[in-house]
Each structure stands twice: as C-alpha cells, then as structure tokens.
C-alpha cells in the first residue's frame, strides 16, 4: 500500500489530502472493494480508506468499523472473500 499526500484547491483554498493505492494493481480507494484476488495491499487500501472516510465521532467511527467487518463477513458468505491476513496469533497462560 502506498500513501501519497496531495494538495487540491477547493473553494479557492488549498486543502491537503491523501491518496492511497496498491502499487501492484493500481487499485485506489473509491468506495468499492478491489476486483483483484488475494492481494493484501488492495484490501488494506480498501479498509484503510473506509476508516479514513469515517467521521471523527467515536460512535460513527464504531459504526463504520462494524460495517466494514459485516461487509467482509458477507463477502465470505458469498465465497468472494479472498484475503488471508498475515497474522500469527499465539495464546499462552501466565502463572
């Protein structure tokens, strides 16, 4: 995933924004899931974009994150979820 800062002019004022995209597939966040299969960077761009677009209100941010998780579960149910996270979870007990 690549994050590039850009400055745009809106209503006569310069506004700093960022642009996130997958360098391998050219996918950028546009509100729709990526069309490629199995690319970690494309999915990271998608969910990072969703979180970044959510308002600063904690309740609305929580709702946005919940929506992202629900959407991922729906894709899994349809057999369309192709992202396998690179996480190693280990459980241990402390004495």
MOPAC internal coordinates of N, CA, C and O (Angstrom, degrees):
PM7 1SCF
backbone

  N    0.0000 0     0.00 0     0.00 0    0    0    0
  C    1.4432 1     0.00 0     0.00 0    1    0    0
  C    1.5224 1   107.96 1     0.00 0    2    1    0
  O    1.2310 1   121.05 1   -42.22 1    3    2    1
  N    1.2943 1   115.60 1   137.78 1    3    2    1
  C    1.4583 1   121.43 1   179.16 1    5    3    2
  C    1.5226 1   108.28 1  -120.64 1    6    5    3
  O    1.2310 1   120.47 1   -44.78 1    7    6    5
  N    1.3088 1   116.71 1   135.22 1    7    6    5
  C    1.4598 1   121.93 1   176.84 1    9    7    6
  C    1.5257 1   107.51 1  -115.92 1   10    9    7
  O    1.2310 1   120.86 1   -57.68 1   11   10    9
  N    1.3193 1   115.97 1   122.32 1   11   10    9
  C    1.4579 1   121.56 1  -178.83 1   13   11   10
  C    1.5167 1   109.19 1  -122.01 1   14   13   11
  O    1.2310 1   120.29 1   -51.83 1   15   14   13
  N    1.3158 1   117.06 1   128.17 1   15   14   13
  C    1.4574 1   121.13 1   176.53 1   17   15   14
  C    1.5171 1   110.47 1   -82.37 1   18   17   15
  O    1.2310 1   121.09 1   -41.34 1   19   18   17
  N    1.3226 1   115.52 1   138.66 1   19   18   17
  C    1.4612 1   120.85 1   177.18 1   21   19   18
  C    1.5247 1   109.05 1  -134.45 1   22   21   19
  O    1.2310 1   120.59 1   -22.96 1   23   22   21
  N    1.3046 1   116.47 1   157.04 1   23   22   21
  C    1.4583 1   122.08 1   174.94 1   25   23   22
  C    1.5156 1   107.54 1  -118.73 1   26   25   23
  O    1.2310 1   121.00 1   -53.73 1   27   26   25
  N    1.3228 1   115.69 1   126.27 1   27   26   25
  C    1.4606 1   121.14 1   178.29 1   29   27   26
  C    1.5205 1   108.44 1  -120.03 1   30   29   27
  O    1.2310 1   120.82 1   -19.77 1   31   30   29
  N    1.3162 1   116.03 1   160.23 1   31   30   29
  C    1.4605 1   120.84 1   177.97 1   33   31   30
  C    1.5270 1   107.83 1  -105.27 1   34   33   31
  O    1.2310 1   121.34 1   -58.95 1   35   34   33
  N    1.3377 1   115.04 1   121.05 1   35   34   33
  C    1.4610 1   121.39 1   177.27 1   37   35   34
  C    1.5131 1   107.86 1  -126.76 1   38   37   35
  O    1.2310 1   120.77 1   -54.51 1   39   38   37
  N    1.3178 1   116.14 1   125.49 1   39   38   37
  C    1.4619 1   121.59 1   180.00 1   41   39   38
  C    1.5221 1   111.91 1    52.83 1   42   41   39
  O    1.2310 1   120.42 1  -141.62 1   43   42   41
  N    1.3322 1   116.81 1    38.38 1   43   42   41
  C    1.4525 1   121.26 1   177.09 1   45   43   42
  C    1.5184 1   114.96 1    80.92 1   46   45   43
  O    1.2310 1   120.04 1   179.93 1   47   46   45
  N    1.3449 1   117.53 1    -0.07 1   47   46   45
  C    1.4721 1   120.87 1  -179.93 1   49   47   46
  C    1.5202 1   110.02 1  -114.28 1   50   49   47
  O    1.2310 1   121.37 1   -35.83 1   51   50   49
  N    1.3301 1   114.99 1   144.17 1   51   50   49
  C    1.4553 1   119.27 1   174.83 1   53   51   50
  C    1.5238 1   108.91 1   -79.31 1   54   53   51
  O    1.2310 1   120.99 1   -48.16 1   55   54   53
  N    1.3245 1   115.72 1   131.84 1   55   54   53
  C    1.4617 1   122.09 1  -178.68 1   57   55   54
  C    1.5264 1   108.19 1  -126.39 1   58   57   55
  O    1.2310 1   120.50 1   -52.00 1   59   58   57
  N    1.3322 1   116.66 1   128.00 1   59   58   57
  C    1.4610 1   121.13 1   176.93 1   61   59   58
  C    1.5213 1   109.20 1   -82.99 1   62   61   59
  O    1.2310 1   121.01 1   -46.96 1   63   62   61
  N    1.3118 1   115.67 1   133.04 1   63   62   61
  C    1.4631 1   122.35 1   177.81 1   65   63   62
  C    1.5155 1   108.06 1  -136.81 1   66   65   63
  O    1.2310 1   121.15 1    -6.33 1   67   66   65
  N    1.3237 1   115.41 1   173.67 1   67   66   65
  C    1.4540 1   117.83 1   173.88 1   69   67   66
  C    1.5140 1   109.58 1  -129.53 1   70   69   67
  O    1.2310 1   121.67 1   -23.24 1   71   70   69
  N    1.2917 1   114.41 1   156.76 1   71   70   69
  C    1.4554 1   123.53 1  -176.14 1   73   71   70
  C    1.5166 1   106.10 1  -127.52 1   74   73   71
  O    1.2310 1   119.80 1   -59.14 1   75   74   73
  N    1.3326 1   117.98 1   120.86 1   75   74   73
  C    1.4628 1   120.42 1  -179.89 1   77   75   74
  C    1.5224 1   109.47 1  -113.56 1   78   77   75
  O    1.2310 1   121.17 1   -40.01 1   79   78   77
  N    1.3182 1   115.37 1   139.99 1   79   78   77
  C    1.4562 1   118.81 1  -178.40 1   81   79   78
  C    1.5193 1   111.42 1  -158.02 1   82   81   79
  O    1.2310 1   121.83 1   -18.85 1   83   82   81
  N    1.3247 1   114.09 1   161.15 1   83   82   81
  C    1.4676 1   121.82 1   174.88 1   85   83   82
  C    1.5250 1   106.87 1   -90.91 1   86   85   83
  O    1.2310 1   120.85 1   -59.11 1   87   86   85
  N    1.3062 1   115.99 1   120.89 1   87   86   85
  C    1.4653 1   120.09 1  -179.04 1   89   87   86
  C    1.5286 1   112.13 1   -68.19 1   90   89   87
  O    1.2310 1   120.39 1   149.60 1   91   90   89
  N    1.3310 1   116.86 1   -30.40 1   91   90   89
  C    1.4663 1   120.10 1  -177.61 1   93   91   90
  C    1.5227 1   113.13 1   -71.12 1   94   93   91
  O    1.2310 1   120.04 1   141.74 1   95   94   93
  N    1.3326 1   117.54 1   -38.26 1   95   94   93
  C    1.4565 1   120.99 1  -173.34 1   97   95   94
  C    1.5268 1   113.94 1  -116.23 1   98   97   95
  O    1.2310 1   120.18 1   174.91 1   99   98   97
  N    1.3266 1   117.27 1    -5.09 1   99   98   97
  C    1.4566 1   120.42 1  -179.77 1  101   99   98
  C    1.5213 1   113.11 1    72.58 1  102  101   99
  O    1.2310 1   120.17 1  -167.90 1  103  102  101
  N    1.3398 1   117.29 1    12.10 1  103  102  101
  C    1.4631 1   120.28 1   179.45 1  105  103  102
  C    1.5172 1   109.10 1   -74.66 1  106  105  103
  O    1.2310 1   120.36 1   -48.19 1  107  106  105
  N    1.3240 1   116.92 1   131.81 1  107  106  105
  C    1.4629 1   121.75 1   174.78 1  109  107  106
  C    1.5216 1   107.83 1  -125.20 1  110  109  107
  O    1.2310 1   120.51 1   -24.29 1  111  110  109
  N    1.3198 1   116.64 1   155.71 1  111  110  109
  C    1.4590 1   119.84 1  -177.68 1  113  111  110
  C    1.5242 1   109.92 1   -68.40 1  114  113  111
  O    1.2310 1   121.13 1   -57.90 1  115  114  113
  N    1.3229 1   115.44 1   122.10 1  115  114  113
  C    1.4620 1   121.41 1   178.58 1  117  115  114
  C    1.5311 1   110.85 1  -135.75 1  118  117  115
  O    1.2310 1   120.89 1  -163.71 1  119  118  117
  N    1.3396 1   115.89 1    16.29 1  119  118  117
  C    1.4532 1   119.78 1   179.60 1  121  119  118
  C    1.5106 1   113.42 1    91.72 1  122  121  119
  O    1.2310 1   119.89 1   168.80 1  123  122  121
  N    1.3156 1   117.81 1   -11.20 1  123  122  121
  C    1.4626 1   121.71 1   179.24 1  125  123  122
  C    1.5218 1   110.03 1  -113.59 1  126  125  123
  O    1.2310 1   120.59 1   -32.38 1  127  126  125
  N    1.3451 1   116.48 1   147.62 1  127  126  125
  C    1.4702 1   118.98 1   178.49 1  129  127  126
  C    1.5288 1   111.40 1   -63.17 1  130  129  127
  O    1.2310 1   120.36 1   -23.15 1  131  130  129
  N    1.3220 1   116.93 1   156.85 1  131  130  129
  C    1.4660 1   120.23 1   178.02 1  133  131  130
  C    1.5248 1   111.03 1   -67.26 1  134  133  131
  O    1.2310 1   120.76 1   -27.01 1  135  134  133
  N    1.3177 1   116.16 1   152.99 1  135  134  133
  C    1.4608 1   120.97 1   179.68 1  137  135  134
  C    1.5203 1   112.83 1   -94.04 1  138  137  135
  O    1.2310 1   120.08 1   166.68 1  139  138  137
  N    1.3253 1   117.45 1   -13.32 1  139  138  137
  C    1.4692 1   120.49 1  -178.69 1  141  139  138
  C    1.5206 1   110.21 1   -78.28 1  142  141  139
  O    1.2310 1   120.51 1   -19.00 1  143  142  141
  N    1.2880 1   116.62 1   161.00 1  143  142  141
  C    1.4420 1   118.30 1   179.53 1  145  143  142
  C    1.5095 1   113.58 1  -105.91 1  146  145  143
  O    1.2310 1   121.67 1   -44.73 1  147  146  145
  N    1.3151 1   114.40 1   135.27 1  147  146  145
  C    1.4514 1   122.03 1   171.17 1  149  147  146
  C    1.5161 1   117.41 1    72.10 1  150  149  147
  O    1.2310 1   118.92 1  -168.15 1  151  150  149
  N    1.3014 1   119.67 1    11.85 1  151  150  149
  C    1.4654 1   119.84 1  -177.86 1  153  151  150
  C    1.5227 1   110.42 1   -90.09 1  154  153  151
  O    1.2310 1   121.36 1   -64.45 1  155  154  153
  N    1.3160 1   115.00 1   115.55 1  155  154  153
  C    1.4613 1   121.19 1  -179.84 1  157  155  154
  C    1.5322 1   111.20 1   -60.12 1  158  157  155
  O    1.2310 1   120.23 1   137.32 1  159  158  157
  N    1.3310 1   117.17 1   -42.68 1  159  158  157
  C    1.4648 1   120.26 1  -178.10 1  161  159  158
  C    1.5320 1   111.76 1   -64.52 1  162  161  159
  O    1.2310 1   119.78 1   139.20 1  163  162  161
  N    1.3315 1   118.02 1   -40.80 1  163  162  161
  C    1.4646 1   120.45 1   179.23 1  165  163  162
  C    1.5251 1   110.65 1   -61.08 1  166  165  163
  O    1.2310 1   120.30 1   135.19 1  167  166  165
  N    1.3350 1   117.03 1   -44.81 1  167  166  165
  C    1.4656 1   119.91 1  -179.88 1  169  167  166
  C    1.5251 1   111.01 1   -69.20 1  170  169  167
  O    1.2310 1   120.15 1   144.68 1  171  170  169
  N    1.3189 1   117.32 1   -35.32 1  171  170  169
  C    1.4613 1   120.24 1   177.83 1  173  171  170
  C    1.5351 1   110.18 1   -64.99 1  174  173  171
  O    1.2310 1   120.40 1   139.79 1  175  174  173
  N    1.3275 1   116.84 1   -40.21 1  175  174  173
  C    1.4644 1   121.23 1   175.95 1  177  175  174
  C    1.5256 1   109.59 1   -60.24 1  178  177  175
  O    1.2310 1   120.46 1   134.28 1  179  178  177
  N    1.3226 1   116.72 1   -45.72 1  179  178  177
  C    1.4651 1   120.82 1  -177.23 1  181  179  178
  C    1.5250 1   111.73 1   -59.96 1  182  181  179
  O    1.2310 1   120.22 1   128.80 1  183  182  181
  N    1.3286 1   117.19 1   -51.20 1  183  182  181
  C    1.4593 1   119.66 1  -176.35 1  185  183  182
  C    1.5346 1   112.52 1   -75.29 1  186  185  183
  O    1.2310 1   119.83 1   147.58 1  187  186  185
  N    1.3034 1   117.92 1   -32.42 1  187  186  185
  C    1.4611 1   120.23 1   174.47 1  189  187  186
  C    1.5249 1   109.72 1   -63.85 1  190  189  187
  O    1.2310 1   120.41 1   138.92 1  191  190  189
  N    1.3236 1   116.83 1   -41.08 1  191  190  189
  C    1.4595 1   121.19 1   177.22 1  193  191  190
  C    1.5142 1   112.12 1   -63.17 1  194  193  191
  O    1.2310 1   120.36 1   138.98 1  195  194  193
  N    1.3314 1   116.91 1   -41.02 1  195  194  193
  C    1.4632 1   119.52 1   178.69 1  197  195  194
  C    1.5259 1   111.17 1   -62.44 1  198  197  195
  O    1.2310 1   120.53 1   135.09 1  199  198  197
  N    1.3153 1   116.59 1   -44.91 1  199  198  197
  C    1.4594 1   120.06 1  -179.57 1  201  199  198
  C    1.5297 1   110.21 1   -66.29 1  202  201  199
  O    1.2310 1   120.22 1   138.06 1  203  202  201
  N    1.3255 1   117.19 1   -41.94 1  203  202  201
  C    1.4627 1   120.90 1  -178.84 1  205  203  202
  C    1.5300 1   112.01 1   -64.91 1  206  205  203
  O    1.2310 1   120.08 1   149.30 1  207  206  205
  N    1.3091 1   117.44 1   -30.70 1  207  206  205
  C    1.4587 1   121.46 1  -179.67 1  209  207  206
  C    1.5237 1   112.91 1   -79.56 1  210  209  207
  O    1.2310 1   120.16 1   166.54 1  211  210  209
  N    1.3266 1   117.31 1   -13.46 1  211  210  209
  C    1.4652 1   119.17 1  -177.44 1  213  211  210
  C    1.5259 1   110.15 1   -75.00 1  214  213  211
  O    1.2310 1   120.66 1   -29.55 1  215  214  213
  N    1.3257 1   116.34 1   150.45 1  215  214  213
  C    1.4623 1   120.43 1  -179.54 1  217  215  214
  C    1.5248 1   111.81 1   -65.74 1  218  217  215
  O    1.2310 1   120.41 1   -12.48 1  219  218  217
  N    1.3163 1   116.83 1   167.52 1  219  218  217
  C    1.4561 1   121.66 1  -179.44 1  221  219  218
  C    1.5167 1   113.74 1   -75.11 1  222  221  219
  O    1.2310 1   119.78 1   165.59 1  223  222  221
  N    1.3276 1   118.02 1   -14.41 1  223  222  221
  C    1.4551 1   122.80 1   179.80 1  225  223  222
  C    1.5328 1   109.73 1   -63.45 1  226  225  223
  O    1.2310 1   120.02 1   -51.51 1  227  226  225
  N    1.3313 1   117.57 1   128.49 1  227  226  225
  C    1.4720 1   120.95 1  -176.12 1  229  227  226
  C    1.5219 1   112.17 1   -59.95 1  230  229  227
  O    1.2310 1   120.18 1   140.11 1  231  230  229
  N    1.3349 1   117.25 1   -39.89 1  231  230  229
  C    1.4601 1   120.14 1  -179.47 1  233  231  230
  C    1.5242 1   110.37 1   -64.65 1  234  233  231
  O    1.2310 1   120.54 1   135.08 1  235  234  233
  N    1.3234 1   116.58 1   -44.92 1  235  234  233
  C    1.4606 1   120.07 1  -179.77 1  237  235  234
  C    1.5271 1   111.48 1   -68.24 1  238  237  235
  O    1.2310 1   120.13 1   144.49 1  239  238  237
  N    1.3257 1   117.35 1   -35.51 1  239  238  237
  C    1.4595 1   120.62 1   176.39 1  241  239  238
  C    1.5249 1   110.13 1   -64.08 1  242  241  239
  O    1.2310 1   120.55 1   136.49 1  243  242  241
  N    1.3286 1   116.56 1   -43.51 1  243  242  241
  C    1.4661 1   120.79 1   177.87 1  245  243  242
  C    1.5241 1   110.34 1   -60.83 1  246  245  243
  O    1.2310 1   120.55 1   137.75 1  247  246  245
  N    1.3278 1   116.55 1   -42.25 1  247  246  245
  C    1.4592 1   120.41 1   178.69 1  249  247  246
  C    1.5281 1   111.29 1   -63.94 1  250  249  247
  O    1.2310 1   120.31 1   141.87 1  251  250  249
  N    1.3295 1   117.00 1   -38.13 1  251  250  249
  C    1.4656 1   120.92 1   178.59 1  253  251  250
  C    1.5245 1   110.55 1   -65.87 1  254  253  251
  O    1.2310 1   120.33 1   136.62 1  255  254  253
  N    1.3227 1   116.97 1   -43.38 1  255  254  253
  C    1.4634 1   120.21 1   178.35 1  257  255  254
  C    1.5287 1   110.75 1   -64.92 1  258  257  255
  O    1.2310 1   120.58 1   138.87 1  259  258  257
  N    1.3344 1   116.49 1   -41.13 1  259  258  257
  C    1.4633 1   120.24 1   177.69 1  261  259  258
  C    1.5339 1   110.28 1   -61.28 1  262  261  259
  O    1.2310 1   120.70 1   139.24 1  263  262  261
  N    1.3197 1   116.27 1   -40.76 1  263  262  261
  C    1.4591 1   120.80 1   178.19 1  265  263  262
  C    1.5314 1   111.11 1   -62.58 1  266  265  263
  O    1.2310 1   120.38 1   139.07 1  267  266  265
  N    1.3299 1   116.87 1   -40.93 1  267  266  265
  C    1.4640 1   120.81 1   179.42 1  269  267  266
  C    1.5254 1   110.80 1   -63.46 1  270  269  267
  O    1.2310 1   120.16 1   137.92 1  271  270  269
  N    1.3262 1   117.29 1   -42.08 1  271  270  269
  C    1.4652 1   120.78 1   179.32 1  273  271  270
  C    1.5336 1   110.07 1   -67.21 1  274  273  271
  O    1.2310 1   120.75 1   136.92 1  275  274  273
  N    1.3319 1   116.17 1   -43.08 1  275  274  273
  C    1.4657 1   120.35 1   178.83 1  277  275  274
  C    1.5301 1   110.22 1   -61.08 1  278  277  275
  O    1.2310 1   120.55 1   138.09 1  279  278  277
  N    1.3263 1   116.55 1   -41.91 1  279  278  277
  C    1.4588 1   121.08 1   179.12 1  281  279  278
  C    1.5309 1   110.87 1   -62.24 1  282  281  279
  O    1.2310 1   120.31 1   137.37 1  283  282  281
  N    1.3248 1   117.01 1   -42.63 1  283  282  281
  C    1.4664 1   120.63 1   178.08 1  285  283  282
  C    1.5275 1   110.29 1   -61.83 1  286  285  283
  O    1.2310 1   120.37 1   138.76 1  287  286  285
  N    1.3419 1   116.90 1   -41.24 1  287  286  285
  C    1.4718 1   120.60 1   178.88 1  289  287  286
  C    1.5281 1   111.00 1   -64.58 1  290  289  287
  O    1.2310 1   120.26 1   141.43 1  291  290  289
  N    1.3332 1   117.11 1   -38.57 1  291  290  289
  C    1.4655 1   120.45 1   178.00 1  293  291  290
  C    1.5257 1   110.86 1   -64.90 1  294  293  291
  O    1.2310 1   120.53 1   138.66 1  295  294  293
  N    1.3399 1   116.60 1   -41.34 1  295  294  293
  C    1.4627 1   119.97 1   176.76 1  297  295  294
  C    1.5286 1   110.55 1   -62.25 1  298  297  295
  O    1.2310 1   120.21 1   139.42 1  299  298  297
  N    1.3295 1   117.20 1   -40.58 1  299  298  297
  C    1.4681 1   121.46 1   178.06 1  301  299  298
  C    1.5230 1   110.40 1   -61.44 1  302  301  299
  O    1.2310 1   120.44 1   135.55 1  303  302  301
  N    1.3385 1   116.76 1   -44.45 1  303  302  301
  C    1.4618 1   120.95 1   179.25 1  305  303  302
  C    1.5265 1   112.02 1   -60.91 1  306  305  303
  O    1.2310 1   120.22 1   146.90 1  307  306  305
  N    1.3279 1   117.18 1   -33.10 1  307  306  305
  C    1.4678 1   121.76 1  -179.36 1  309  307  306
  C    1.5293 1   111.91 1   -85.70 1  310  309  307
  O    1.2310 1   120.62 1   177.98 1  311  310  309
  N    1.3413 1   116.42 1    -2.02 1  311  310  309
  C    1.4577 1   119.89 1  -177.86 1  313  311  310
  C    1.5182 1   113.20 1    76.17 1  314  313  311
  O    1.2310 1   120.59 1  -159.59 1  315  314  313
  N    1.3212 1   116.49 1    20.41 1  315  314  313
  C    1.4590 1   120.57 1  -176.56 1  317  315  314
  C    1.5330 1   112.87 1  -106.50 1  318  317  315
  O    1.2310 1   119.64 1   178.36 1  319  318  317
  N    1.3252 1   118.29 1    -1.64 1  319  318  317
  C    1.4605 1   121.48 1  -179.23 1  321  319  318
  C    1.5108 1   107.79 1   -83.02 1  322  321  319
  O    1.2310 1   120.18 1   -63.46 1  323  322  321
  N    1.2974 1   117.25 1   116.54 1  323  322  321
  C    1.4679 1   120.41 1  -175.26 1  325  323  322
  C    1.5208 1   113.15 1  -121.34 1  326  325  323
  O    1.2310 1   120.54 1  -165.30 1  327  326  325
  N    1.2961 1   116.57 1    14.70 1  327  326  325
  C    1.4609 1   119.85 1  -178.00 1  329  327  326
  C    1.5228 1   109.84 1  -100.88 1  330  329  327
  O    1.2310 1   120.72 1   -53.71 1  331  330  329
  N    1.3061 1   116.23 1   126.29 1  331  330  329
  C    1.4547 1   121.38 1   176.11 1  333  331  330
  C    1.5223 1   106.97 1  -113.51 1  334  333  331
  O    1.2310 1   120.03 1   -70.71 1  335  334  333
  N    1.3510 1   117.54 1   109.29 1  335  334  333
  C    1.4554 1   119.09 1  -177.81 1  337  335  334
  C    1.5193 1   112.32 1   -63.91 1  338  337  335
  O    1.2310 1   120.96 1   -28.36 1  339  338  337
  N    1.2917 1   115.77 1   151.64 1  339  338  337
  C    1.4561 1   121.90 1   179.43 1  341  339  338
  C    1.5269 1   108.64 1   -97.90 1  342  341  339
  O    1.2310 1   121.11 1  -115.75 1  343  342  341
  N    1.3266 1   115.48 1    64.25 1  343  342  341
  C    1.4571 1   120.79 1  -179.17 1  345  343  342
  C    1.5178 1   109.57 1  -116.47 1  346  345  343
  O    1.2310 1   121.00 1   -42.05 1  347  346  345
  N    1.2836 1   115.69 1   137.95 1  347  346  345
  C    1.4573 1   120.59 1   173.70 1  349  347  346
  C    1.5182 1   106.72 1  -114.10 1  350  349  347
  O    1.2310 1   121.49 1   -66.05 1  351  350  349
  N    1.3126 1   114.75 1   113.95 1  351  350  349
  C    1.4632 1   119.96 1  -179.04 1  353  351  350
  C    1.5185 1   107.70 1  -103.24 1  354  353  351
  O    1.2310 1   121.18 1   -51.32 1  355  354  353
  N    1.3051 1   115.34 1   128.68 1  355  354  353
  C    1.4484 1   120.36 1   178.55 1  357  355  354
  C    1.5229 1   108.63 1  -125.64 1  358  357  355
  O    1.2310 1   121.34 1   -44.42 1  359  358  357
  N    1.3103 1   115.05 1   135.58 1  359  358  357
  C    1.4540 1   120.58 1   177.79 1  361  359  358
  C    1.5245 1   108.16 1  -111.49 1  362  361  359
  O    1.2310 1   120.84 1   -38.75 1  363  362  361
  N    1.3046 1   116.00 1   141.25 1  363  362  361
  C    1.4501 1   119.29 1   176.96 1  365  363  362
  C    1.5213 1   108.17 1  -147.06 1  366  365  363
  O    1.2310 1   121.27 1   -16.39 1  367  366  365
  N    1.2865 1   115.17 1   163.61 1  367  366  365
  C    1.4657 1   119.37 1   176.78 1  369  367  366
  C    1.5160 1   108.46 1  -114.17 1  370  369  367
  O    1.2310 1   121.92 1   -35.18 1  371  370  369
  N    1.3121 1   113.92 1   144.82 1  371  370  369
  C    1.4636 1   119.25 1   177.97 1  373  371  370
  C    1.5076 1   108.20 1  -107.61 1  374  373  371
  O    1.2310 1   121.12 1   -38.81 1  375  374  373
  N    1.2984 1   115.47 1   141.19 1  375  374  373
  C    1.4704 1   120.16 1   178.83 1  377  375  374
  C    1.4885 1   110.55 1   -91.52 1  378  377  375
  O    1.2310 1   120.10 1   180.00 1  379  378  377

